[in-house]
């Protein structure tokens, strides 16, 4: 494969190493550089995160591979309509948490995860276990997507096969991430690095995007507003809104609601700062896909003649435009920006899976549960209880860190598998895990606002959605039938909702 960025393997390793050391330095300088001894500090930052750091972390962790590459791809393929139906639901997905996060915090002030709330609310172990599948699956796919996208970027840089690039990237991640989370304070270090990564992303875009537009001229940008499909500029065109907008909106909003990363931040941010944090995060995030979408318009302009090398995912069109128009240092800055976004989501995914494992999988006695709650309430512990808490936290922290390493390995295997599936790329991977998330979105919302939610209704709704709705959706994508894709996506939401509504509890259930 021919490299489109004249960058050596040695230079790539140096870039990755420098990036990793810089993130470690930031953590050292700004986080509490000590080995964490309590799970409360490791998983939810002692619930003391302010709105600025929390909002920046929310934005940075939502700026992942789809925001970076699918936004450009939608603009490139479908023009202004595609970008609109990607950006707006993305922003709404985070704004929804400005409502959901304060609600769950009031109902479960000492919570950690959404599945924990489901177990607390419904008191049903079967439903709790069913919820764990999409929540663990989402984090697995989240990490796999970052590694797959990062591998494609490195393949473009070096001119090597994608599977080799994914291997290089994963080795780098395996070396850096466990080190960070073994030495520093878990979610706190993730939030601190997220703040600086968001800053780097925004500064990079402010430099690069106007520079590219200045080179090609506004006329080239305007010429690509219809995308390569030469679509209408009417973002509410019924045909495109039906085939593209509905599925995208359902997938994005469902994805956020089924993503433990944002529930975890909902429990970590100070209660009075939650709304401000999620609104700030949503608006900050929106700047990024809008800016990157402009690269898609430019790539779609007939005068650009932008063609990707064989074997590279079509979502890499933005990288191609940058490499084609800017000098090497401009491409390097763009790559650093991409690394910031990819790594912020990877470390957020690791923290999320750590909380799911420590809270929802590990088993605790009633005495241990009472001890953890007593500590959370800041009640005085006896010397014996302090020793018990120390031993308990050591076990939970060990389990959390092990879960992180397992997630990275599993994500690597999934990313490698996707590379060898014909006609299956970032776009299809993104659809699959967002649709899995759609199975639980309505039961989740109902659990927070409807006291008559019955675990039987949730169980059967999820069962039908998982084993009937999801296969139909996947098949619809394989045969590329837009009508079936939309109807199956709506069907998953509908069936999970209907089962909940037609099987309510007879007696109001108190959370």
Backbone torsions as a table, in degrees:
resi	resn	phi	psi	omega
1	UNK	NA	137.3	179.5
2	UNK	-82.9	133.3	178.7
3	UNK	-76.6	137.7	176.0
4	UNK	-97.8	-9.7	175.4
5	UNK	-120.1	119.6	-174.8
6	UNK	-74.8	77.4	-174.9
7	UNK	-130.9	132.0	-177.4
8	UNK	-81.2	163.5	176.3
9	UNK	-63.5	-41.4	177.8
10	UNK	-61.0	-42.0	178.1
11	UNK	-64.6	-36.0	178.4
12	UNK	-66.0	-46.4	176.9
13	UNK	-58.8	-42.2	-179.3
14	UNK	-63.5	-40.7	178.6
15	UNK	-62.6	-46.3	179.3
16	UNK	-63.4	-42.7	-179.6
17	UNK	-64.4	-44.6	-180.0
18	UNK	-62.9	-42.3	178.7
19	UNK	-61.0	-46.5	-179.8
20	UNK	-62.9	-42.4	179.3
21	UNK	-65.9	-36.6	178.8
22	UNK	-63.8	-42.7	178.7
23	UNK	-65.4	-37.9	176.7
24	UNK	-64.8	-39.4	179.4
25	UNK	-64.0	-43.2	178.0
26	UNK	-59.7	-45.3	179.0
27	UNK	-61.3	-41.6	-179.9
28	UNK	-62.1	-41.4	-174.4
29	UNK	-79.2	-34.0	-169.6
30	UNK	-114.2	-20.8	175.9
31	UNK	-94.5	171.2	177.7
32	UNK	-81.0	101.8	-172.0
33	UNK	-79.7	84.5	176.5
34	UNK	-158.6	153.7	178.9
35	UNK	-70.7	124.3	-174.6
36	UNK	-73.8	136.0	-179.3
37	UNK	-108.7	-8.9	179.5
38	UNK	-120.3	140.5	178.5
39	UNK	-65.1	-34.3	-179.6
40	UNK	-59.3	-40.0	177.2
41	UNK	-72.8	-39.5	-175.5
42	UNK	-69.7	-39.7	-172.2
43	UNK	-96.6	-30.6	-176.5
44	UNK	-136.0	21.0	173.6
45	UNK	53.0	32.1	179.6
46	UNK	60.6	17.0	178.4
47	UNK	59.8	35.0	-175.5
48	UNK	-121.7	16.9	-178.0
49	UNK	-75.5	131.1	-179.7
50	UNK	-83.1	171.5	-172.9
51	UNK	-66.6	-33.9	-177.8
52	UNK	-69.2	-51.1	177.8
53	UNK	-66.3	-41.6	179.5
54	UNK	-64.1	-44.8	178.7
55	UNK	-64.6	-39.1	177.6
56	UNK	-64.3	-40.4	178.6
57	UNK	-66.5	-39.5	176.9
58	UNK	-59.9	-47.0	-179.9
59	UNK	-64.5	-47.8	-175.6
60	UNK	-63.7	-40.5	-178.5
61	UNK	-74.0	-22.0	175.6
62	UNK	-85.6	-14.5	174.6
63	UNK	-86.2	77.1	-178.2
64	UNK	-113.1	-165.6	-173.2
65	UNK	-53.4	-45.7	177.0
66	UNK	-58.9	-42.3	179.9
67	UNK	-64.5	-35.7	-177.6
68	UNK	-77.7	-43.8	-169.3
69	UNK	-109.7	-39.0	-179.9
70	UNK	-69.7	-32.8	176.8
71	UNK	-60.7	-45.9	177.6
72	UNK	-65.5	-40.6	179.8
73	UNK	-63.2	-44.8	178.7
74	UNK	-61.0	-42.9	179.2
75	UNK	-66.2	-39.8	-179.5
76	UNK	-66.0	-45.2	-175.4
77	UNK	-83.2	-41.4	-171.5
78	UNK	-116.7	0.4	175.6
79	UNK	73.2	-151.1	-176.3
80	UNK	-58.8	-37.8	179.8
81	UNK	-61.1	-45.8	-179.7
82	UNK	-61.9	-44.7	-179.2
83	UNK	-65.1	-41.6	179.7
84	UNK	-59.1	-47.7	-176.1
85	UNK	-75.8	-6.7	171.3
86	UNK	-93.0	-46.0	-172.7
87	UNK	-72.3	-48.9	-173.6
88	UNK	-62.1	-49.7	176.9
89	UNK	-62.2	-32.5	176.9
90	UNK	-60.7	-45.9	179.6
91	UNK	-65.9	-43.4	178.9
92	UNK	-60.4	-38.5	-178.9
93	UNK	-56.9	-39.1	178.4
94	UNK	-79.8	-35.7	178.4
95	UNK	-63.4	-30.5	177.7
96	UNK	-56.8	-34.2	-179.0
97	UNK	-71.3	-18.3	174.1
98	UNK	-64.8	-18.9	175.7
99	UNK	-99.0	-46.6	-174.2
100	UNK	-70.0	-41.6	-174.7
101	UNK	-62.3	-48.4	176.9
102	UNK	-62.4	-31.6	-179.4
103	UNK	-66.1	-50.5	-178.3
104	UNK	-68.6	-30.5	179.7
105	UNK	-66.0	-37.0	178.0
106	UNK	-70.5	-36.5	-177.7
107	UNK	-78.1	-31.4	-178.5
108	UNK	-140.3	74.8	-172.3
109	UNK	-62.1	-22.8	-178.8
110	UNK	-109.1	29.9	-178.1
111	UNK	-83.5	170.6	179.2
112	UNK	-131.1	-40.5	-173.0
113	UNK	-134.1	160.2	176.4
114	UNK	-70.3	-44.0	175.9
115	UNK	-58.2	-32.3	175.0
116	UNK	-60.7	-41.6	177.0
117	UNK	-63.4	-41.7	179.8
118	UNK	-61.1	-42.4	177.8
119	UNK	-65.0	-40.8	179.0
120	UNK	-66.1	-41.5	-176.3
121	UNK	-73.8	-49.8	-172.1
122	UNK	-94.7	-19.6	179.6
123	UNK	52.4	49.4	-178.9
124	UNK	-138.9	116.1	-175.5
125	UNK	-70.6	-32.2	179.5
126	UNK	-63.6	-46.3	179.4
127	UNK	-65.7	-39.7	178.0
128	UNK	-58.9	-44.7	179.8
129	UNK	-67.1	-37.2	177.2
130	UNK	-63.7	-36.6	178.2
131	UNK	-66.5	-33.6	-177.9
132	UNK	-64.2	-30.8	-179.6
133	UNK	-59.3	-57.6	-179.8
134	UNK	-65.0	-30.9	-178.4
135	UNK	-72.4	-40.7	173.9
136	UNK	-70.5	-41.2	-179.0
137	UNK	-60.6	-39.5	-179.1
138	UNK	-63.2	-41.5	179.4
139	UNK	-69.2	-36.6	176.1
140	UNK	-61.4	-47.8	179.9
141	UNK	-67.0	-34.1	178.1
142	UNK	-59.4	-48.6	179.5
143	UNK	-67.6	-41.9	-179.4
144	UNK	-61.1	-41.0	179.6
145	UNK	-62.9	-41.8	-179.7
146	UNK	-64.5	-42.1	-179.6
147	UNK	-68.2	-39.7	178.5
148	UNK	-64.0	-47.0	179.7
149	UNK	-65.6	-43.3	178.1
150	UNK	-62.0	-37.4	176.9
151	UNK	-63.5	-39.4	177.1
152	UNK	-64.7	-38.5	177.7
153	UNK	-62.8	-46.3	-180.0
154	UNK	-65.5	-35.0	177.5
155	UNK	-61.8	-39.6	176.8
156	UNK	-66.4	-37.4	-178.4
157	UNK	-67.7	-41.4	-168.9
158	UNK	-104.5	-15.5	-176.5
159	UNK	72.5	31.9	179.5
160	UNK	-114.1	162.0	178.4
161	UNK	-58.9	150.4	-175.5
162	UNK	-61.4	-38.0	-176.9
163	UNK	-63.7	-33.7	175.7
164	UNK	-67.9	-40.4	-178.6
165	UNK	-65.9	-41.0	178.0
166	UNK	-62.7	-38.8	178.0
167	UNK	-61.7	-45.3	179.2
168	UNK	-60.3	-47.3	-178.0
169	UNK	-62.7	-42.6	-177.4
170	UNK	-66.4	-39.7	176.6
171	UNK	-59.1	-42.2	179.2
172	UNK	-63.3	-42.9	-180.0
173	UNK	-66.4	-43.5	179.8
174	UNK	-60.2	-32.4	-179.7
175	UNK	-77.0	-39.3	-170.7
176	UNK	-87.4	-47.9	-171.0
177	UNK	-64.9	-50.3	178.8
178	UNK	-59.4	-33.2	177.8
179	UNK	-61.4	-47.8	-179.2
180	UNK	-58.2	-49.1	-173.6
181	UNK	-80.9	-8.2	172.3
182	UNK	-83.1	-27.4	-172.9
183	UNK	-102.2	-28.6	-173.3
184	UNK	-118.6	-173.1	-164.4
185	UNK	-90.7	53.2	168.3
186	UNK	54.3	-119.1	-176.2
187	UNK	-60.9	-33.6	-179.6
188	UNK	-60.5	-44.1	179.0
189	UNK	-66.2	-35.1	176.6
190	UNK	-63.5	-43.4	-178.5
191	UNK	-67.0	-40.3	178.7
192	UNK	-63.5	-48.4	180.0
193	UNK	-67.0	-33.6	176.4
194	UNK	-58.4	-40.8	-179.4
195	UNK	-59.5	-47.6	-178.6
196	UNK	-73.2	-33.6	177.0
197	UNK	-65.5	-40.3	176.4
198	UNK	-62.6	-41.2	178.6
199	UNK	-60.8	-45.1	178.5
200	UNK	-62.8	-42.0	-179.7
201	UNK	-60.5	-48.7	-176.6
202	UNK	-67.5	-43.7	178.5
203	UNK	-61.7	-41.8	179.4
204	UNK	-61.5	-43.7	179.9
205	UNK	-66.7	-37.9	178.2
206	UNK	-62.1	-33.2	178.8
207	UNK	-80.0	-48.2	-167.0
208	UNK	-80.1	-44.7	-173.2
209	UNK	-65.8	-48.9	175.6
210	UNK	-60.1	-33.9	178.7
211	UNK	-62.8	-46.1	178.9
212	UNK	-62.9	-44.4	-179.8
213	UNK	-63.4	-38.1	178.4
214	UNK	-63.2	-34.0	-179.5
215	UNK	-72.9	-47.1	-174.7
216	UNK	-86.1	-24.0	-178.3
217	UNK	90.1	148.3	180.0
218	UNK	-58.5	-29.8	-177.8
219	UNK	-62.9	-38.5	178.6
220	UNK	-65.1	-42.3	177.5
221	UNK	-59.6	-47.5	-178.4
222	UNK	-65.7	-32.1	-179.0
223	UNK	-67.2	-21.4	-178.4
224	UNK	-101.2	9.3	-176.1
225	UNK	-64.1	-21.9	177.8
226	UNK	-88.2	-4.1	-176.4
227	UNK	71.8	178.4	179.4
228	UNK	-68.8	-17.9	176.1
229	UNK	-80.7	-7.9	-178.5
230	UNK	54.4	47.8	-178.4
231	UNK	-74.1	165.0	173.0
232	UNK	-64.2	158.6	176.9
233	UNK	-90.8	0.7	177.3
234	UNK	-78.6	105.6	-174.8
235	UNK	-68.7	-15.7	179.0
236	UNK	-103.9	19.4	175.2
237	UNK	-55.0	123.0	-172.0
238	UNK	-55.5	-41.4	-177.0
239	UNK	-63.8	-47.2	-178.0
240	UNK	-73.8	-36.6	177.6
241	UNK	-63.0	-35.7	179.5
242	UNK	-72.1	-50.0	-173.4
243	UNK	-77.6	-29.5	-174.8
244	UNK	-113.8	-47.1	-171.4
245	UNK	-67.5	-44.6	-174.8
246	UNK	-63.9	-50.5	-177.3
247	UNK	-65.2	-40.5	179.6
248	UNK	-63.4	-45.8	-179.1
249	UNK	-63.2	-45.5	178.9
250	UNK	-60.9	-45.7	-177.6
251	UNK	-63.5	-45.1	-176.7
252	UNK	-68.7	-47.1	-178.6
253	UNK	-67.6	-41.5	176.9
254	UNK	-62.6	-40.1	-179.1
255	UNK	-60.4	-43.6	-180.0
256	UNK	-65.9	-44.0	-178.0
257	UNK	-66.1	-26.4	-179.5
258	UNK	-99.8	16.4	-177.9
259	UNK	-107.0	112.0	-178.6
260	UNK	-60.2	-22.4	-179.7
261	UNK	-56.1	-37.1	-174.9
262	UNK	-88.4	-31.3	171.5
263	UNK	-65.7	-39.1	178.4
264	UNK	-60.7	-43.2	176.9
265	UNK	-68.7	-31.1	175.7
266	UNK	-62.7	-30.0	176.9
267	UNK	-89.5	-18.8	-175.7
268	UNK	-90.7	-33.0	-178.1
269	UNK	-74.8	144.5	177.8
270	UNK	-52.8	138.1	-172.4
271	UNK	-57.0	-39.6	-179.5
272	UNK	-74.9	-8.0	-177.5
273	UNK	-103.4	-2.1	-169.1
274	UNK	-61.7	-52.0	-177.1
275	UNK	-60.4	-46.4	-179.1
276	UNK	-61.1	-39.9	-178.3
277	UNK	-64.3	-46.0	-177.1
278	UNK	-73.0	-33.4	175.7
279	UNK	-66.9	-45.5	177.7
280	UNK	-61.6	-42.7	179.4
281	UNK	-63.1	-42.1	-179.2
282	UNK	-64.0	-45.2	-178.0
283	UNK	-70.7	-38.7	177.7
284	UNK	-64.3	-42.0	178.1
285	UNK	-59.3	-44.2	-174.2
286	UNK	-55.5	-29.7	179.9
287	UNK	-61.3	-33.6	-171.4
288	UNK	-72.7	-55.5	179.0
289	UNK	-64.4	-29.4	176.4
290	UNK	-63.7	-47.2	-179.8
291	UNK	-63.8	-44.3	-178.9
292	UNK	-70.5	-27.8	176.2
293	UNK	-62.2	-29.0	177.7
294	UNK	-61.6	-32.9	176.2
295	UNK	-65.2	-34.9	177.1
296	UNK	-65.0	-42.0	176.6
297	UNK	-60.3	-44.5	-179.4
298	UNK	-63.2	-42.6	179.0
299	UNK	-63.9	-29.4	-178.8
300	UNK	-80.7	-14.0	-179.8
301	UNK	-63.6	132.4	-178.0
302	UNK	-55.3	-32.6	-177.0
303	UNK	-70.8	-16.1	-176.2
304	UNK	-80.7	-32.0	-177.7
305	UNK	49.8	53.4	-176.4
306	UNK	-88.1	114.5	179.0
307	UNK	-129.1	128.5	179.8
308	UNK	-82.9	148.8	175.5
309	UNK	-62.2	152.7	177.8
310	UNK	-60.7	140.6	178.0
311	UNK	91.8	-4.3	-179.8
312	UNK	-105.9	134.8	-179.0
313	UNK	-60.0	141.1	-177.7
314	UNK	-61.9	-21.5	-179.3
315	UNK	-69.7	-6.9	179.7
316	UNK	-85.7	12.4	-175.7
317	UNK	-59.4	-34.4	179.3
318	UNK	-64.9	-40.3	177.2
319	UNK	-62.0	-41.0	179.2
320	UNK	-61.4	-44.1	-179.0
321	UNK	-62.4	-45.7	178.9
322	UNK	-60.4	-47.0	-177.8
323	UNK	-65.4	-33.0	-177.2
324	UNK	-74.4	-32.6	-171.2
325	UNK	-103.5	-28.3	-172.1
326	UNK	-107.5	157.4	175.4
327	UNK	-67.2	173.2	-174.3
328	UNK	-56.0	-42.1	-176.3
329	UNK	-66.9	-28.4	175.0
330	UNK	-66.9	-40.6	176.8
331	UNK	-65.3	-39.7	179.4
332	UNK	-63.4	-42.1	177.8
333	UNK	-62.1	-39.8	178.3
334	UNK	-64.5	-41.6	178.5
335	UNK	-64.0	-41.3	177.7
336	UNK	-61.1	-41.8	177.4
337	UNK	-60.0	-43.9	178.9
338	UNK	-63.9	-41.2	178.4
339	UNK	-61.3	-39.7	177.6
340	UNK	-58.9	-47.2	-177.3
341	UNK	-67.8	-43.6	-179.0
342	UNK	-65.6	-44.0	-176.9
343	UNK	-70.0	-32.4	179.3
344	UNK	-64.1	-35.9	178.7
345	UNK	-76.8	-36.0	178.1
346	UNK	-62.4	-48.6	-178.1
347	UNK	-69.4	-29.9	175.0
348	UNK	-66.9	-39.2	176.9
349	UNK	-64.0	-38.7	178.3
350	UNK	-64.0	-42.7	177.3
351	UNK	-64.5	-39.0	-179.3
352	UNK	-64.4	-45.5	-178.8
353	UNK	-69.4	-30.4	176.0
354	UNK	-62.9	-42.2	179.8
355	UNK	-69.1	-40.1	178.5
356	UNK	-61.7	-42.5	-178.3
357	UNK	-69.5	-46.8	-176.3
358	UNK	-66.7	-34.8	-174.3
359	UNK	-94.7	-40.0	-169.8
360	UNK	-105.5	-14.6	-177.8
361	UNK	-109.2	-47.4	-179.9
362	UNK	-64.2	145.0	-176.4
363	UNK	-99.4	141.4	-179.6
364	UNK	-135.1	144.9	175.5
365	UNK	-74.3	165.4	177.8
366	UNK	-61.2	-37.3	178.8
367	UNK	-63.6	-41.6	179.4
368	UNK	-67.1	-39.8	177.8
369	UNK	-62.7	-42.5	178.5
370	UNK	-65.0	-37.2	179.0
371	UNK	-65.3	-42.2	179.1
372	UNK	-64.2	-41.2	179.7
373	UNK	-67.3	-38.7	178.7
374	UNK	-62.1	-41.0	177.8
375	UNK	-64.9	-42.4	179.9
376	UNK	-61.4	-36.6	-179.4
377	UNK	-79.7	2.9	178.4
378	UNK	61.2	32.8	174.2
379	UNK	-82.1	151.4	-179.0
380	UNK	-67.2	135.1	177.5
381	UNK	-104.9	144.0	174.2
382	UNK	-73.2	167.6	178.9
383	UNK	-59.6	-38.9	178.3
384	UNK	-64.7	-42.6	179.7
385	UNK	-66.5	-36.5	177.3
386	UNK	-62.0	-42.2	178.4
387	UNK	-65.3	-43.4	178.2
388	UNK	-61.7	-41.0	179.3
389	UNK	-65.1	-40.6	179.5
390	UNK	-62.4	-45.6	179.8
391	UNK	-65.9	-41.8	179.4
392	UNK	-62.8	-44.6	-179.5
393	UNK	-65.3	-36.7	178.1
394	UNK	-60.4	-41.5	178.4
395	UNK	-67.3	-42.5	-178.6
396	UNK	-69.0	-39.7	178.1
397	UNK	-66.0	-39.2	177.2
398	UNK	-61.9	-43.9	177.7
399	UNK	-63.9	-39.5	179.8
400	UNK	-62.8	-46.2	-178.3
401	UNK	-68.2	-36.0	176.4
402	UNK	-63.1	-41.5	178.8
403	UNK	-60.6	-36.8	178.2
404	UNK	-61.6	-46.9	-178.4
405	UNK	-65.0	-42.8	178.7
406	UNK	-60.9	-40.2	-180.0
407	UNK	-63.0	-43.5	179.4
408	UNK	-61.3	-44.6	-179.4
409	UNK	-63.9	-45.9	179.7
410	UNK	-64.2	-40.4	177.8
411	UNK	-62.0	-39.3	176.7
412	UNK	-61.3	-44.5	-178.6
413	UNK	-64.9	-39.9	177.8
414	UNK	-65.2	-44.1	179.7
415	UNK	-60.4	-41.5	178.2
416	UNK	-65.6	-39.2	179.4
417	UNK	-63.5	-40.4	-179.6
418	UNK	-61.8	-36.8	-179.1
419	UNK	-58.1	-34.3	-174.1
420	UNK	-98.0	5.9	174.2
421	UNK	-90.5	119.5	-177.9
422	UNK	-60.9	139.0	175.2
423	UNK	57.6	29.8	179.2
424	UNK	-127.3	118.1	-176.4
425	UNK	-134.8	-157.4	-176.2
426	UNK	-59.9	-42.7	-177.8
427	UNK	-60.1	-47.5	-178.6
428	UNK	-68.3	-38.9	178.0
429	UNK	-60.4	-42.4	179.6
430	UNK	-62.2	-43.6	179.7
431	UNK	-61.2	-44.3	-173.5
432	UNK	-60.8	-51.2	-174.9
433	UNK	-75.6	-24.9	173.6
434	UNK	-68.8	-33.1	179.0
435	UNK	-72.8	-36.7	172.7
436	UNK	-58.5	-41.9	179.1
437	UNK	-63.5	-33.9	-178.0
438	UNK	-62.7	-23.3	-179.1
439	UNK	-63.4	-29.5	-173.5
440	UNK	-109.5	-1.6	-171.8
441	UNK	-65.1	-45.8	-177.4
442	UNK	-71.5	-42.8	173.0
443	UNK	-57.8	-34.1	178.4
444	UNK	-64.3	-49.0	-179.6
445	UNK	-63.7	-43.0	179.5
446	UNK	-63.0	-34.1	-179.4
447	UNK	-63.7	-26.8	-178.7
448	UNK	-87.4	-24.4	-170.7
449	UNK	-125.6	-3.3	-177.5
450	UNK	-129.4	114.1	-174.8
451	UNK	-74.8	-12.2	-177.5
452	UNK	-97.8	14.0	178.4
453	UNK	-63.5	128.6	-176.0
454	UNK	-106.9	132.8	178.7
455	UNK	-59.1	-29.4	178.0
456	UNK	-65.3	-42.5	177.9
457	UNK	-63.0	-42.0	177.8
458	UNK	-63.6	-44.7	-177.8
459	UNK	-58.8	-52.0	-176.8
460	UNK	-70.9	-34.5	176.5
461	UNK	-63.0	-44.5	178.7
462	UNK	-67.4	-39.4	-178.6
463	UNK	-61.2	-47.7	179.7
464	UNK	-66.6	-41.4	-179.9
465	UNK	-63.5	-43.0	-178.8
466	UNK	-66.7	-48.0	-167.4
467	UNK	-98.3	-10.2	175.3
468	UNK	-119.2	-53.8	-177.2
469	UNK	-63.9	-45.8	-177.0
470	UNK	-64.2	-46.7	176.7
471	UNK	-60.2	-37.5	177.9
472	UNK	-63.8	-41.5	179.0
473	UNK	-62.4	-44.8	180.0
474	UNK	-62.8	-44.5	178.7
475	UNK	-62.1	-40.1	179.0
476	UNK	-60.2	-37.3	177.9
477	UNK	-71.6	-35.5	179.5
478	UNK	-63.1	-42.8	-179.7
479	UNK	-89.0	-2.3	176.1
480	UNK	58.4	46.4	178.1
481	UNK	-100.2	104.2	-174.2
482	UNK	-61.4	-39.2	-179.1
483	UNK	-64.2	-45.0	178.5
484	UNK	-64.9	-36.9	179.5
485	UNK	-60.9	-48.5	-178.8
486	UNK	-65.9	-46.6	-177.3
487	UNK	-65.4	-38.3	179.2
488	UNK	-69.5	-36.0	177.3
489	UNK	-65.0	-46.7	176.4
490	UNK	-64.4	-35.8	-179.6
491	UNK	-63.6	-38.5	178.8
492	UNK	-62.1	-45.7	178.0
493	UNK	-63.5	-44.1	-175.7
494	UNK	-65.5	-47.4	-174.4
495	UNK	-66.8	-38.8	179.0
496	UNK	-68.0	-31.5	178.3
497	UNK	-75.0	-45.2	-176.3
498	UNK	-61.4	-45.1	179.8
499	UNK	-60.1	-38.2	178.2
500	UNK	-65.4	-41.0	-174.9
501	UNK	-76.2	-33.3	-176.8
502	UNK	-87.5	-5.6	178.9
503	UNK	-126.6	57.6	-178.3
504	UNK	-76.6	162.8	173.4
505	UNK	-73.2	146.1	178.1
506	UNK	-75.6	-32.8	180.0
507	UNK	-109.3	133.9	-179.9
508	UNK	-59.6	128.6	-177.3
509	UNK	-97.0	125.6	-179.0
510	UNK	-89.0	134.2	178.9
511	UNK	-78.6	NA	NA
